[in-house]
Amino acid sequence: MITELAVERVEFTCGHCWHGWTADYDVQHYRDEDGADWEYFSHDGIPVASPYSPDGAPACPGCHRHWVGHLTARRLIPLPTNEPARPRTGVTTDPALHRPERHFAPPIPVTSHQLPTRQQPIGL
């Protein structure tokens, strides 16, 4: 059962060439039938290992070495519920015909966000 959905922004800084970059990951927290908790990560819709582990660390765009990232921002995605007060719209047609533009809309790339600018400390 999915227990949590989120988008996590992960920041990477290469320890070799000091190039910095960020990437957004979709994260599913899942509890299996034995009660064990799992995390599933995807990047642009492609399943990947955790960016917080050496196995999932992406290559630096500058020098192609791998560096583990750290979390800089997070947005929870609400899980569907049957709460009567929650706004919802019924799908009364064939789901394939309901808002067909969704099937052809281009994906939003995980690198499309604006990078924050670092502020210099006052007095330096």
Phi and psi restraints in degrees (value plus and minus 20) as a CYANA .aco file:
   2 ILE   PHI     -94.6   -54.6
   2 ILE   PSI     105.9   145.9
   3 THR   PHI    -124.5   -84.5
   3 THR   PSI     -39.3     0.7
   4 GLU   PHI    -181.3  -141.3
   4 GLU   PSI     121.3   161.3
   5 LEU   PHI    -142.8  -102.8
   5 LEU   PSI     119.7   159.7
   6 ALA   PHI    -175.0  -135.0
   6 ALA   PSI     140.0   180.0
   7 VAL   PHI    -130.7   -90.7
   7 VAL   PSI     106.2   146.2
   8 GLU   PHI    -137.2   -97.2
   8 GLU   PSI     110.2   150.2
   9 ARG   PHI    -113.5   -73.5
   9 ARG   PSI     103.1   143.1
  10 VAL   PHI    -134.0   -94.0
  10 VAL   PSI     112.1   152.1
  11 GLU   PHI    -124.2   -84.2
  11 GLU   PSI     118.2   158.2
  12 PHE   PHI    -143.1  -103.1
  12 PHE   PSI     121.6   161.6
  13 THR   PHI    -154.1  -114.1
  13 THR   PSI     101.0   141.0
  14 CYS   PHI     -91.4   -51.4
  14 CYS   PSI     107.6   147.6
  15 GLY   PHI     -99.6   -59.6
  15 GLY   PSI     -24.0    16.0
  16 HIS   PHI    -119.5   -79.5
  16 HIS   PSI     -75.2   -35.2
  17 CYS   PHI    -127.2   -87.2
  17 CYS   PSI     -23.8    16.2
  18 TRP   PHI      46.5    86.5
  18 TRP   PSI      -0.4    39.6
  19 HIS   PHI     -88.9   -48.9
  19 HIS   PSI     119.0   159.0
  20 GLY   PHI    -138.8   -98.8
  20 GLY   PSI     124.1   164.1
  21 TRP   PHI    -177.5  -137.5
  21 TRP   PSI     143.9   183.9
  22 THR   PHI    -147.8  -107.8
  22 THR   PSI     139.9   179.9
  23 ALA   PHI    -170.1  -130.1
  23 ALA   PSI     127.9   167.9
  24 ASP   PHI    -118.8   -78.8
  24 ASP   PSI     118.0   158.0
  25 TYR   PHI    -144.6  -104.6
  25 TYR   PSI     118.7   158.7
  26 ASP   PHI    -106.4   -66.4
  26 ASP   PSI     112.8   152.8
  27 VAL   PHI    -146.0  -106.0
  27 VAL   PSI     110.9   150.9
  28 GLN   PHI    -134.8   -94.8
  28 GLN   PSI     107.0   147.0
  29 HIS   PHI    -118.4   -78.4
  29 HIS   PSI     111.5   151.5
  30 TYR   PHI    -153.2  -113.2
  30 TYR   PSI     118.2   158.2
  31 ARG   PHI    -133.8   -93.8
  31 ARG   PSI     102.3   142.3
  32 ASP   PHI    -103.2   -63.2
  32 ASP   PSI     158.5   198.5
  33 GLU   PHI     -85.2   -45.2
  33 GLU   PSI     -37.0     3.0
  34 ASP   PHI    -112.1   -72.1
  34 ASP   PSI     -19.8    20.2
  35 GLY   PHI      67.5   107.5
  35 GLY   PSI     -15.7    24.3
  36 ALA   PHI     -99.4   -59.4
  36 ALA   PSI     120.3   160.3
  37 ASP   PHI    -116.6   -76.6
  37 ASP   PSI     120.9   160.9
  38 TRP   PHI    -154.3  -114.3
  38 TRP   PSI     135.2   175.2
  39 GLU   PHI    -138.6   -98.6
  39 GLU   PSI     118.1   158.1
  40 TYR   PHI    -143.3  -103.3
  40 TYR   PSI     108.6   148.6
  41 PHE   PHI    -132.2   -92.2
  41 PHE   PSI     125.2   165.2
  42 SER   PHI    -159.0  -119.0
  42 SER   PSI     130.5   170.5
  43 HIS   PHI    -151.9  -111.9
  43 HIS   PSI      94.5   134.5
  44 ASP   PHI      35.8    75.8
  44 ASP   PSI      18.0    58.0
  45 GLY   PHI      59.8    99.8
  45 GLY   PSI     -18.4    21.6
  46 ILE   PHI    -124.2   -84.2
  46 ILE   PSI     104.9   144.9
  47 PRO   PHI     -81.1   -41.1
  47 PRO   PSI     113.6   153.6
  48 VAL   PHI    -158.2  -118.2
  48 VAL   PSI     142.1   182.1
  49 ALA   PHI     -91.6   -51.6
  49 ALA   PSI     144.4   184.4
  50 SER   PHI     -78.5   -38.5
  50 SER   PSI     109.8   149.8
  51 PRO   PHI     -90.3   -50.3
  51 PRO   PSI     -27.1    12.9
  52 TYR   PHI    -111.2   -71.2
  52 TYR   PSI     -17.3    22.7
  53 SER   PHI    -139.8   -99.8
  53 SER   PSI     134.7   174.7
  54 PRO   PHI     -77.9   -37.9
  54 PRO   PSI     -54.1   -14.1
  55 ASP   PHI     -86.8   -46.8
  55 ASP   PSI     -48.2    -8.2
  56 GLY   PHI    -125.8   -85.8
  56 GLY   PSI     -19.1    20.9
  57 ALA   PHI     -87.5   -47.5
  57 ALA   PSI     105.8   145.8
  58 PRO   PHI     -94.9   -54.9
  58 PRO   PSI     141.7   181.7
  59 ALA   PHI     -94.6   -54.6
  59 ALA   PSI     122.8   162.8
  60 CYS   PHI     -83.0   -43.0
  60 CYS   PSI     111.1   151.1
  61 PRO   PHI     -83.2   -43.2
  61 PRO   PSI     -41.4    -1.4
  62 GLY   PHI    -105.9   -65.9
  62 GLY   PSI     -71.1   -31.1
  63 CYS   PHI    -141.0  -101.0
  63 CYS   PSI     -23.0    17.0
  64 HIS   PHI      50.4    90.4
  64 HIS   PSI      -3.3    36.7
  65 ARG   PHI    -106.7   -66.7
  65 ARG   PSI     140.1   180.1
  66 HIS   PHI    -124.0   -84.0
  66 HIS   PSI     112.2   152.2
  67 TRP   PHI    -156.0  -116.0
  67 TRP   PSI     114.1   154.1
  68 VAL   PHI     -89.3   -49.3
  68 VAL   PSI     120.9   160.9
  69 GLY   PHI    -114.5   -74.5
  69 GLY   PSI     153.1   193.1
  70 HIS   PHI    -154.5  -114.5
  70 HIS   PSI     129.8   169.8
  71 LEU   PHI     -89.1   -49.1
  71 LEU   PSI     110.4   150.4
  72 THR   PHI    -137.6   -97.6
  72 THR   PSI     -43.8    -3.8
  73 ALA   PHI    -178.9  -138.9
  73 ALA   PSI     138.1   178.1
  74 ARG   PHI    -171.0  -131.0
  74 ARG   PSI     121.6   161.6
  75 ARG   PHI    -152.5  -112.5
  75 ARG   PSI      99.4   139.4
  76 LEU   PHI     -95.3   -55.3
  76 LEU   PSI     124.8   164.8
  77 ILE   PHI    -129.4   -89.4
  77 ILE   PSI      99.6   139.6
  78 PRO   PHI     -80.5   -40.5
  78 PRO   PSI     117.9   157.9
  79 LEU   PHI     -99.3   -59.3
  79 LEU   PSI     127.0   167.0
  80 PRO   PHI     -83.8   -43.8
  80 PRO   PSI     121.4   161.4
  81 THR   PHI    -154.6  -114.6
  81 THR   PSI     153.0   193.0
  82 ASN   PHI    -124.8   -84.8
  82 ASN   PSI       4.8    44.8
  83 GLU   PHI     -84.0   -44.0
  83 GLU   PSI     105.2   145.2
  84 PRO   PHI     -84.7   -44.7
  84 PRO   PSI     -47.5    -7.5
  85 ALA   PHI    -101.1   -61.1
  85 ALA   PSI     -31.1     8.9
  86 ARG   PHI     -97.5   -57.5
  86 ARG   PSI     108.8   148.8
  87 PRO   PHI     -81.4   -41.4
  87 PRO   PSI     116.3   156.3
  88 ARG   PHI    -177.6  -137.6
  88 ARG   PSI     139.1   179.1
  89 THR   PHI    -147.9  -107.9
  89 THR   PSI     106.9   146.9
  90 GLY   PHI     -93.5   -53.5
  90 GLY   PSI     126.9   166.9
  91 VAL   PHI    -117.5   -77.5
  91 VAL   PSI      89.5   129.5
  92 THR   PHI    -120.0   -80.0
  92 THR   PSI     -23.1    16.9
  93 THR   PHI    -134.7   -94.7
  93 THR   PSI    -199.9  -159.9
  94 ASP   PHI     -76.6   -36.6
  94 ASP   PSI     107.5   147.5
  95 PRO   PHI     -73.7   -33.7
  95 PRO   PSI     -49.5    -9.5
  96 ALA   PHI     -90.1   -50.1
  96 ALA   PSI     -43.9    -3.9
  97 LEU   PHI    -115.7   -75.7
  97 LEU   PSI     -33.1     6.9
  98 HIS   PHI     -96.1   -56.1
  98 HIS   PSI      96.2   136.2
  99 ARG   PHI      28.1    68.1
  99 ARG   PSI      44.8    84.8
 100 PRO   PHI     -81.7   -41.7
 100 PRO   PSI     -40.9    -0.9
 101 GLU   PHI     -81.7   -41.7
 101 GLU   PSI     -42.3    -2.3
 102 ARG   PHI     -81.7   -41.7
 102 ARG   PSI     -50.5   -10.5
 103 HIS   PHI     -96.8   -56.8
 103 HIS   PSI     -36.2     3.8
 104 PHE   PHI    -138.3   -98.3
 104 PHE   PSI     -23.2    16.8
 105 ALA   PHI     -87.4   -47.4
 105 ALA   PSI     119.0   159.0
 106 PRO   PHI     -88.3   -48.3
 106 PRO   PSI     125.5   165.5
 107 PRO   PHI     -88.4   -48.4
 107 PRO   PSI     130.5   170.5
 108 ILE   PHI    -105.9   -65.9
 108 ILE   PSI      94.4   134.4
 109 PRO   PHI     -86.6   -46.6
 109 PRO   PSI     127.7   167.7
 110 VAL   PHI     -88.9   -48.9
 110 VAL   PSI     -30.9     9.1
 111 THR   PHI    -122.6   -82.6
 111 THR   PSI      -6.6    33.4
 112 SER   PHI    -103.5   -63.5
 112 SER   PSI     -26.6    13.4
 113 HIS   PHI     -99.4   -59.4
 113 HIS   PSI     135.8   175.8
 114 GLN   PHI     -97.3   -57.3
 114 GLN   PSI     113.1   153.1
 115 LEU   PHI     -95.2   -55.2
 115 LEU   PSI     118.8   158.8
 116 PRO   PHI     -90.2   -50.2
 116 PRO   PSI     128.7   168.7
 117 THR   PHI    -111.9   -71.9
 117 THR   PSI     119.9   159.9
 118 ARG   PHI    -101.2   -61.2
 118 ARG   PSI     112.5   152.5
 119 GLN   PHI    -108.6   -68.6
 119 GLN   PSI     118.9   158.9
 120 GLN   PHI     -98.1   -58.1
 120 GLN   PSI     118.6   158.6
 121 PRO   PHI     -80.7   -40.7
 121 PRO   PSI     125.8   165.8
 122 ILE   PHI     -86.8   -46.8
 122 ILE   PSI     115.5   155.5
 123 GLY   PHI      73.1   113.1
 123 GLY   PSI     -18.0    22.0
